Amino acid sequence: MTTYLKKSPSTRPVRVFRLVVLATILTALAAPVAPASASPPAQTKLIAAAGTAEAKFGTSVSIDGNTAVVGGPDEGGMGAAYVFTRRGGVWTEEATLVSPVRADGEKFGYDVAISGDTIVVGAPSAEQTKPIGEPGVAYVFVRTPRGWSQQAKLAPSDGKTDDAFGFGVAISGDTILIGANRGTVLPSIDSGAAYVFTRAGNSWSEQAKLTPANGAPDDNFGFSVALSGDTAVVGMPRGEVGGALGQGSARVFIRRGSAWTEQATLTAADALPGDWVGVSTSIFGDTVVIGASGQNSAYVFTRQGEAWTQAAKLTAPDGTAGDQFGHSVTATDEHVAVGAHTDDGGSVYVFSRESGWGPPTKLRAEGGLFGVSVWMSGSTLISGASFMAVDGKRAQGAAYVFDLGQQS
């Protein structure tokens, strides 16, 4: 059996043999880096009630308002996604979403995203049709008075074996963006692509296929995706920039009517080969954050009119080589959070726009690769710890929810 590694710059995002990773379990309360006198935000630990060992719950997370979804792509060998809802400050598991196919190795839940009452779940190892084999698919679920039900199964119109369609997913209203980072745009093998789907009524259809203007082999365009209204951001962390292999970048596309055009290429001013700029992406309005885990940093870009400029470079004050700071990123109008899942069991750094991106608050949990995934909605932050042991079950995984507006 094979698996995809979750957005790590130390390994190509291709199918590889399962790595056995021993997660260091740390017991530490959330503690801020600065200011030292601040109390940590309140936190809640989420686990899957019926989760099993090696499920890797927390590999992906997403949250919108009082609803969160957490992916466990190895649950039962097939994968699952779990929906949690908050009422009166208490989080409760509401539903378990699974693939209707229930085939071994689908990686259902490898990436997840939610917008309102709609959830999209990527399954990058799933088969589109039997003769093709494993180009990947994505499933759309909607909340109804009777619970969550599948609304659609999305697949690329030109999907091929090992495209990894569903490796990254994003949703904004009635638009979904799905990355296929191993898609081939001839003659460039593994150059990657991203697909846009739109909903009319209850039906979804493919609106566009996005590719970079100068794509090259092994760019892995579509490794990360982000979407806000009519703006899409697609990461290509292995892309060449000025002759520097693996320096990476992200491309911004905008929609006018039903047509998508490339607006900008976002590159880091000081990036070097192997920095993997674009390993993670997030967008909120006219602000984009791009992770560069190869150099333990994240970059903030802002848009004025049609022009994008680098506004800040974010780093961990106490960071060390190999922390993977930038492996995951998320942004709101007030904050940017950056995950560093190999920082002694994992951590998440929260930066404030009001402070001019000054010294961050550092969040810790109990290890288990905490920070491998991260998402914010308003003042609520959720982060996965996919290798957390739960009740003696190795790598069952957990997720932690923090209320940044409430101190414990």
C-alpha positions in Angstrom: 0.0 0.0 0.0 1.3 3.5 -0.8 0.5 6.9 0.6 1.0 10.6 -0.1 3.0 12.7 2.2 1.2 15.7 3.5 2.8 18.8 2.0 6.4 18.3 3.2 9.3 19.9 1.5 11.7 17.2 2.5 10.0 14.7 0.1 8.6 15.0 -3.4 4.7 15.1 -3.4 4.5 11.8 -5.2 3.4 8.4 -4.2 5.9 6.9 -1.8 6.1 3.9 0.5 4.6 4.6 3.9 7.1 6.2 6.3 7.0 5.2 9.9 7.3 8.3 11.9 7.6 8.2 15.7 5.8 11.3 17.0 7.2 12.7 20.2 4.5 13.2 22.7 5.0 16.4 24.7 2.7 17.7 27.5 2.8 21.4 27.4 0.1 24.1 27.9 -0.3 26.7 25.2 2.3 29.4 25.9 2.9 32.7 24.2 6.3 33.8 22.8 5.4 37.5 23.3 4.2 39.2 25.3 5.4 36.9 28.1 2.7 38.1 30.5 -0.2 37.2 28.2 -2.3 34.1 29.2 -2.8 31.4 26.5 -6.0 31.2 24.6 -8.6 28.6 25.6 -8.3 25.3 23.8 -10.4 22.2 23.1 -9.1 18.8 21.9 -11.1 17.0 19.2 -10.8 13.3 18.5 -12.9 10.9 16.4 -15.1 8.9 18.7 -14.7 5.7 16.6 -11.2 6.5 15.3 -8.6 3.8 14.9 -4.9 3.5 15.0 -3.0 5.0 12.0 -6.1 7.0 10.9 -4.0 10.3 10.9 -7.0 12.3 11.9 -5.9 16.0 11.7 -4.0 15.6 8.5 -6.3 18.3 7.2 -8.6 20.7 8.9 -11.1 23.5 8.0 -13.5 25.6 9.9 -16.3 28.1 9.1 -18.1 29.7 12.0 -19.4 27.0 14.3 -18.6 24.1 12.1 -15.3 22.3 11.7 -14.3 19.4 9.5 -11.2 17.2 10.1 -9.7 14.7 7.7 -8.4 11.3 8.6 -7.1 9.9 5.2 -5.9 6.6 6.6 -9.0 5.8 8.7 -9.7 2.1 8.1 -7.3 2.2 5.2 -9.8 4.2 3.1 -10.2 7.5 4.9 -12.9 9.6 6.5 -13.8 13.2 7.3 -15.4 14.2 10.6 -17.8 17.1 11.1 -17.9 18.9 14.5 -20.3 21.7 15.6 -20.0 24.2 18.4 -23.0 25.1 20.6 -22.7 27.1 23.7 -18.9 26.9 23.5 -19.0 23.1 23.4 -17.7 21.1 20.4 -19.6 17.9 19.4 -19.0 15.4 16.7 -21.9 15.7 14.3 -21.2 13.4 11.4 -18.7 11.1 9.8 -18.3 11.5 6.0 -17.0 8.6 3.9 -16.5 7.8 0.3 -19.4 5.9 -1.3 -16.8 3.6 -2.9 -15.0 2.7 0.3 -12.0 1.4 -1.6 -8.7 0.8 0.2 -6.1 3.5 -0.3 -8.4 6.3 -1.5 -7.0 8.8 0.9 -10.4 10.3 1.4 -10.0 13.3 3.7 -6.4 14.0 2.6 -7.6 17.6 2.3 -10.9 19.2 3.3 -12.5 22.6 3.1 -15.8 24.1 4.2 -17.9 27.1 3.2 -21.2 27.6 4.9 -23.2 24.3 4.7 -21.0 22.8 2.0 -17.9 20.6 2.5 -15.5 19.4 -0.1 -13.3 16.4 0.6 -10.3 15.4 -1.6 -9.4 11.7 -2.3 -6.2 12.0 -4.4 -5.7 8.2 -4.7 -9.3 7.4 -5.7 -10.2 6.0 -9.1 -12.2 8.1 -11.5 -13.0 5.1 -13.7 -11.7 1.6 -13.5 -9.7 1.6 -16.8 -7.9 4.8 -15.9 -7.1 4.1 -12.3 -6.3 6.6 -9.5 -6.4 10.1 -11.0 -8.1 11.2 -7.8 -11.6 12.6 -7.1 -13.3 15.0 -4.7 -16.7 14.7 -3.0 -19.1 17.5 -2.2 -21.4 17.2 0.9 -24.1 19.5 1.9 -26.0 20.0 5.2 -29.7 19.3 5.1 -32.4 19.2 7.9 -31.7 15.4 8.0 -27.9 15.7 8.2 -25.0 15.7 5.8 -25.5 14.1 2.3 -23.3 13.8 -0.8 -24.2 16.3 -3.5 -21.6 15.6 -6.1 -18.5 13.6 -7.1 -16.0 15.8 -8.9 -13.4 14.6 -11.3 -11.2 16.3 -13.9 -12.4 16.2 -17.5 -9.0 15.0 -18.7 -7.8 13.1 -15.6 -5.1 10.5 -15.9 -3.5 8.0 -13.7 -1.6 9.5 -10.7 -2.7 13.1 -11.3 -3.4 13.4 -7.5 -6.5 15.3 -8.2 -7.8 16.3 -4.8 -4.4 16.7 -3.2 -5.5 20.2 -2.3 -9.1 21.6 -2.1 -10.6 25.0 -1.5 -14.2 26.3 -1.6 -15.7 29.8 -1.6 -19.5 29.9 -1.9 -20.5 28.1 -5.0 -17.0 27.7 -6.4 -14.5 24.9 -5.7 -10.8 24.9 -6.6 -9.0 21.5 -6.7 -5.3 20.9 -7.2 -3.9 18.0 -9.2 -0.2 18.6 -8.5 1.0 15.6 -10.6 -1.1 16.3 -13.6 0.8 16.4 -16.9 0.4 19.4 -19.2 2.2 18.1 -22.3 5.1 18.0 -22.7 5.7 18.8 -19.0 5.4 15.7 -16.8 4.1 16.5 -13.3 3.8 20.1 -14.1 0.4 20.1 -12.4 -2.9 21.8 -12.8 -5.9 23.1 -10.8 -9.5 22.8 -11.7 -12.4 25.2 -11.0 -15.9 23.9 -10.5 -19.1 25.9 -10.0 -22.5 25.1 -8.7 -25.9 26.0 -10.3 -28.7 24.8 -8.2 -27.6 21.4 -7.0 -25.3 20.6 -10.0 -21.6 21.1 -10.2 -19.7 21.5 -13.5 -16.1 22.2 -14.5 -15.6 25.8 -15.3 -11.9 26.1 -16.0 -8.6 24.3 -15.9 -5.8 26.5 -14.5 -2.2 26.1 -15.5 0.8 28.4 -15.1 1.9 30.5 -18.1 5.4 28.9 -18.2 4.9 25.6 -16.5 7.7 23.1 -16.5 8.2 19.4 -15.5 8.0 18.7 -11.7 6.6 22.1 -10.8 3.8 20.4 -8.9 1.5 23.3 -9.6 -1.6 22.6 -7.5 0.3 21.3 -4.5 -1.6 23.9 -2.4 -4.7 25.9 -3.3 -6.7 28.8 -1.8 -9.8 30.6 -3.0 -11.7 33.7 -2.1 -14.5 35.0 -4.3 -13.1 35.5 -7.8 -9.5 35.1 -6.8 -7.6 31.8 -6.8 -4.1 31.1 -5.5 -2.2 28.0 -6.5 1.2 27.0 -5.1 3.9 25.3 -7.1 6.7 24.7 -4.5 9.0 22.8 -6.8 8.9 25.5 -9.5 12.1 27.0 -10.9 12.5 30.8 -10.3 15.4 32.5 -12.1 17.2 29.2 -12.6 16.8 28.2 -8.9 15.2 24.7 -8.8 12.7 24.2 -6.0 12.6 27.8 -5.0 8.9 27.8 -5.7 6.2 30.4 -6.2 2.5 30.8 -6.2 0.2 32.0 -9.1 -2.8 34.3 -8.7 -5.7 33.9 -11.0 -8.8 36.1 -11.2 -12.2 35.5 -12.7 -14.1 37.9 -14.8 -17.5 36.5 -15.9 -16.7 32.8 -16.3 -13.1 33.3 -17.7 -10.1 32.9 -15.5 -6.8 34.7 -16.2 -3.4 34.6 -14.5 -2.9 37.9 -12.7 0.4 37.6 -10.9 3.3 35.3 -10.0 4.2 35.7 -6.3 7.8 35.0 -5.5 9.8 35.6 -2.3 12.4 38.4 -2.5 15.1 36.4 -0.7 14.1 32.8 -1.5 16.8 30.2 -2.5 16.7 26.8 -4.2 14.9 24.3 -2.1 12.9 26.8 -0.1 9.6 25.4 -1.4 7.7 28.7 -1.6 4.1 27.8 -2.2 4.0 24.6 -0.1 1.0 26.1 1.6 -1.3 29.0 0.6 -4.1 31.0 2.1 -6.1 34.0 1.0 -8.3 36.5 2.8 -9.6 39.4 0.7 -6.6 41.1 -0.8 -4.1 39.4 1.5 -2.3 36.2 0.5 0.0 34.2 2.7 2.5 31.7 1.3 4.5 29.1 3.2 8.1 28.3 2.5 8.9 25.5 4.8 12.3 24.8 3.2 13.6 28.1 4.8 11.2 28.1 7.9 9.3 31.2 6.8 6.0 32.5 5.4 5.4 35.5 3.2 2.5 38.0 3.3 1.5 39.6 0.0 -1.1 42.4 -0.4 -3.0 43.6 -3.5 -3.7 47.1 -4.5 -5.6 47.4 -7.8 -4.0 44.7 -10.0 -0.6 44.8 -8.3 0.7 42.4 -5.6 3.6 43.3 -3.3 5.4 41.5 -0.6 4.3 43.1 2.7 6.1 41.0 5.3 8.2 37.9 5.9 7.2 35.9 9.0 9.6 33.7 11.0 9.6 32.0 14.3 11.6 33.9 17.0 12.8 30.6 18.5 12.8 28.6 15.2 15.5 26.1 14.4 16.4 24.3 11.2 14.0 21.5 10.3 11.0 22.9 12.2 9.0 23.0 8.9 7.6 26.5 9.8 5.4 27.4 6.9 4.2 23.9 6.2 0.7 25.2 6.9 -0.7 28.7 6.8 -4.0 30.4 7.3 -5.2 34.1 7.3 -8.1 36.2 8.5 -8.5 40.0 8.5 -6.7 40.2 11.9 -4.3 37.3 12.1 -2.0 35.0 10.2 -1.2 31.6 11.7 1.7 29.4 10.6 2.3 25.8 11.5 5.7 24.2 12.4 4.8 20.6 12.9 8.3 19.2 13.5 9.2 21.8 16.2 9.6 19.5 19.1 6.3 17.8 18.5 4.8 20.7 16.7 3.6 24.3 17.2 1.6 27.1 15.7 2.6 30.7 15.6 -0.1 33.4 15.5 0.8 36.8 14.1 -1.3 40.0 14.5 -1.8 42.4 11.7 -2.5 45.2 14.2 1.0 44.7 15.7 2.5 45.0 12.2 3.2 41.3 12.2 5.3 41.7 15.3 6.4 38.9 17.7 3.8 36.1 17.5 1.9 34.1 20.1 3.1 30.5 20.1 0.6 27.7 20.6 1.6 24.2 21.8 -0.4 21.1 22.4 0.7 17.6 23.2 3.0 16.8 20.3 1.9 14.4 17.6 3.0 16.7 14.7 0.7 19.5 16.0 0.6 22.2 13.3 0.6 19.9 10.3 -2.6 21.6 9.3 -4.1 24.9 10.4 -7.2 27.0 9.6 -8.9 30.1 11.1 -12.4 31.5 11.0 -12.8 34.8 12.8 -11.1 34.4 16.2 -11.2 30.6 16.1 -8.2 28.5 15.1 -8.1 24.8 14.5 -4.9 22.8 14.0 -4.3 19.1 13.4 -1.9 16.7 15.2 -2.1 13.7 12.9 0.4 11.5 14.7 -1.1 12.0 18.2 -1.6 8.7 20.0 -5.1 8.4 21.5 -5.9 5.9 24.2 -2.9 3.9 23.2 -3.8 3.9 19.5 -0.8 5.1 17.6 -1.3 7.9 15.1 -5.0 8.0 15.5 -4.6 11.8 15.5 -6.3 14.7 17.1 -7.2 18.3 16.4 -7.1 21.4 18.7 -9.4 24.3 18.6 -8.2 27.6 20.1 -10.4 30.7 20.8 -8.0 33.6 20.2 -10.5 36.0 21.7 -10.8 34.2 25.0 -8.0 33.6 27.4 -8.0 30.6 29.7 
